[in-house]
């Protein structure tokens, strides 16, 4: 059922064209400085952990779209997915053939867990959403899986490690769906295939409007940073471990020292 009236996107400061993705928004909510770094093209090095997760997601999507993958076919399926767009990541990791075999085995273990999950009502995998709610403002994301549920849809984000704090990412997906499809999802859910953790919520119109307001605020903050050269706020946490700005960030360095059991002299 179409929303009446549609979700409105609040006014934002004008400026250069900007793209906010689901991952960028979630990163901004953790640490604005890290998100600003990503938006200017500063990314950390490829990690084996990320590579395994990305390959597993492709196998999950293939299962949902094309049907179960037999044990004897999994190796070929993984290699096809790598050849279809993951070769550069593999090269960046300097991965040897023997290491690839171990990676495929790990993906196979995740896939066996994934196969036990119900798929009733499946509608689409890796569903890409994109809207331009204001001049030169693009919001985009790819939902891992969409299922029909109770006359509406359930949006699912698969995790291969710990579930973390998926709230901002799920809220962003709900907003994207409402803006592009004109309806609010029945449910948004994050599921860890690796740990079995699960969290979900039922978005309300008020919550979706609150997310729209927050995303608009992020757009304005980023544009002001671009125009003035101001740095974003730095918020330390476990995510600092993979931050490409760690070497220049006092807060992140101190957090890593604490996590390693070495209290920083700067705290």
C-alpha positions in Angstrom: 0.0 0.0 0.0 1.5 3.4 -1.1 2.3 5.9 1.6 -0.1 8.8 1.8 1.5 11.3 2.0 4.9 10.1 0.9 7.9 10.4 3.1 9.4 13.9 2.8 13.1 14.5 2.8 14.1 17.6 4.9 15.9 20.6 3.3 19.7 20.4 3.2 22.5 22.9 2.6 23.4 23.2 -1.1 26.8 22.1 -2.4 28.7 19.6 -4.4 27.0 16.4 -5.5 27.0 13.9 -2.7 26.4 10.1 -2.4 25.4 8.6 0.9 25.4 4.8 1.0 24.1 2.5 3.7 27.6 1.7 4.8 28.7 5.3 4.7 25.8 6.3 6.9 26.5 3.5 9.4 30.1 4.5 9.5 29.2 8.2 10.1 27.1 7.2 13.0 30.1 5.4 14.5 32.7 8.0 13.7 32.1 11.0 11.4 35.8 11.4 10.8 36.1 7.9 9.5 33.1 8.4 7.2 34.5 11.7 5.8 37.8 9.8 5.1 35.9 7.2 3.1 34.0 9.8 1.2 37.3 11.4 0.0 38.6 8.0 -1.1 40.7 6.9 1.9 40.1 3.2 2.5 41.9 0.7 4.6 43.7 -2.2 2.9 41.8 -5.3 1.9 41.4 -7.9 4.6 41.0 -11.6 4.5 38.0 -11.3 6.8 36.3 -8.9 4.4 37.2 -11.2 1.4 35.6 -14.2 3.1 32.5 -12.3 4.0 32.1 -10.8 0.5 32.5 -14.2 -1.1 30.0 -15.8 1.3 27.5 -13.1 0.5 27.8 -13.9 -3.2 27.2 -17.6 -2.5 24.2 -16.8 -0.4 22.7 -14.7 -3.2 23.4 -17.4 -5.7 21.6 -20.0 -3.5 18.6 -17.7 -3.1 18.3 -16.9 -6.8 19.4 -20.1 -8.4 18.8 -22.8 -5.8 21.0 -24.9 -3.5 24.6 -25.5 -4.4 25.9 -29.0 -4.1 29.0 -29.8 -2.1 30.8 -30.9 -5.3 29.8 -27.7 -7.1 30.7 -25.2 -4.3 34.4 -24.9 -5.3 33.5 -24.0 -8.9 30.8 -21.6 -7.7 33.2 -19.8 -5.4 35.8 -19.5 -8.2 33.2 -18.2 -10.6 32.2 -15.5 -8.1 35.8 -14.5 -7.6 36.4 -14.3 -11.3 33.2 -12.3 -11.7 34.4 -9.3 -9.8 36.6 -10.2 -6.8 39.9 -10.8 -8.5 41.3 -7.4 -7.7 40.6 -7.9 -4.0 42.3 -11.3 -4.1 45.3 -9.7 -5.8 45.5 -7.0 -3.2 45.7 -9.7 -0.5 48.5 -11.5 -2.3 46.5 -14.7 -1.7 48.3 -17.9 -2.7 46.3 -20.9 -4.2 46.7 -22.8 -0.9 45.2 -19.9 1.0 42.2 -19.8 -1.5 41.5 -23.4 -0.7 41.2 -22.5 3.0 39.0 -19.5 2.2 36.6 -21.7 0.2 36.4 -24.2 3.0 35.4 -21.3 5.4 32.8 -20.1 3.0 31.6 -23.7 2.7 31.1 -23.8 6.5 29.1 -20.6 6.5 27.0 -21.8 3.5 26.1 -25.0 5.3 24.7 -22.9 8.2 23.0 -20.6 5.7 21.2 -23.6 4.0 19.3 -24.3 7.3 17.6 -20.9 7.3 14.1 -20.6 6.0 13.6 -18.9 2.7 9.8 -18.8 2.5 8.5 -15.7 0.7 11.9 -14.9 -1.0 11.5 -12.1 -3.5 15.0 -10.9 -4.4 18.7 -11.0 -3.5 21.1 -8.1 -3.5 18.3 -5.7 -4.3 19.8 -2.3 -5.2 18.0 0.8 -4.2 18.8 4.4 -5.2 16.9 7.7 -4.9 17.7 11.4 -5.3 15.6 13.0 -2.5 17.2 16.5 -3.0 19.2 18.2 -5.7 22.6 16.6 -6.1 21.9 14.2 -3.2 21.9 10.5 -3.9 21.1 7.8 -1.4 21.9 4.2 -2.3 22.2 0.7 -0.9 21.9 -3.0 -1.7 19.7 -5.1 0.5 21.0 -8.7 0.9 17.6 -10.3 0.7 13.9 -9.3 0.4 11.1 -11.5 1.6 7.3 -11.0 1.5 5.8 -10.9 5.0 2.3 -10.1 6.2 1.3 -8.2 3.1 4.5 -6.3 3.1 8.2 -7.0 2.8 11.0 -8.0 5.2 14.5 -6.7 4.4 17.4 -8.8 5.6 21.0 -8.0 6.0 23.3 -11.1 6.4 26.4 -10.9 8.6 29.1 -13.5 8.6 30.7 -12.4 11.8 29.3 -10.8 14.9 26.1 -8.8 14.5 27.5 -5.6 15.9 25.2 -2.6 16.0 23.2 -2.8 12.8 20.5 -0.3 13.8 21.7 2.6 11.6 22.2 0.4 8.5 18.7 -1.2 8.9 17.1 2.2 9.5 18.8 3.5 6.3 17.4 0.5 4.3 13.9 1.2 5.6 14.2 4.8 4.5 15.5 3.9 1.1 12.7 1.4 0.6 10.1 4.0 1.6 11.5 6.7 -0.6 12.0 4.5 -3.7 9.1 2.0 -3.4 6.7 4.3 -1.6 6.0 1.9 1.3 7.5 1.2 4.7 8.9 -2.3 5.1 7.0 -4.6 7.4 10.3 -5.6 9.1 14.0 -5.0 8.9 16.4 -7.7 10.2 20.1 -8.5 10.6 21.1 -12.1 10.9 24.6 -13.4 11.6 25.1 -16.7 9.7 28.4 -17.1 11.6 27.1 -16.7 15.2 23.4 -17.3 14.9 22.6 -13.8 16.4 19.6 -12.0 15.1 17.9 -8.7 15.6 14.9 -7.1 14.0 12.5 -4.2 14.2 9.2 -3.0 12.8 9.8 0.4 11.3 7.2 3.1 12.0 6.5 6.1 9.9 7.9 8.3 12.7 11.1 6.3 12.8 11.6 6.5 9.0 11.0 10.3 9.1 13.5 10.5 12.0 16.1 8.6 9.8 15.4 11.0 6.9 16.0 14.0 9.2 19.3 12.4 10.4 20.5 11.6 6.9 19.7 15.2 5.8 21.7 16.4 8.8 24.6 14.2 7.7 24.5 15.6 4.2 24.7 19.1 5.6 27.6 18.3 8.0 29.6 16.7 5.2 29.0 19.5 2.8 30.0 22.1 5.4 33.2 20.0 6.1 34.0 20.0 2.4 33.5 23.7 2.1 35.4 24.7 5.2 38.0 21.9 5.5 36.8 21.2 9.0 37.5 17.7 10.3 34.7 15.5 11.5 34.2 14.4 15.1 36.4 11.4 16.1 34.7 8.7 18.1 36.8 5.8 19.2 35.7 2.2 19.4 36.5 -1.3 18.2 35.9 -0.1 14.6 39.2 1.8 14.8 41.0 -1.4 14.2 40.2 -1.3 10.5 40.3 2.5 10.1 42.8 3.8 7.5 43.1 7.1 9.5 44.2 5.2 12.7 47.9 6.4 12.5 46.8 10.0 12.6 44.1 9.7 15.2 45.0 10.1 18.8 41.6 8.8 20.0 41.7 5.7 17.9 45.3 4.9 18.9 44.4 5.2 22.5 41.4 3.0 22.1 43.5 0.3 20.4 46.0 0.4 23.2 43.3 0.0 25.8 41.8 -2.9 23.9 45.2 -4.5 23.8 45.6 -4.0 27.5 48.2 -1.2 27.3 46.8 2.0 28.8 47.6 5.1 26.8 49.6 7.9 28.5 47.3 10.3 26.7 44.1 9.2 28.6 
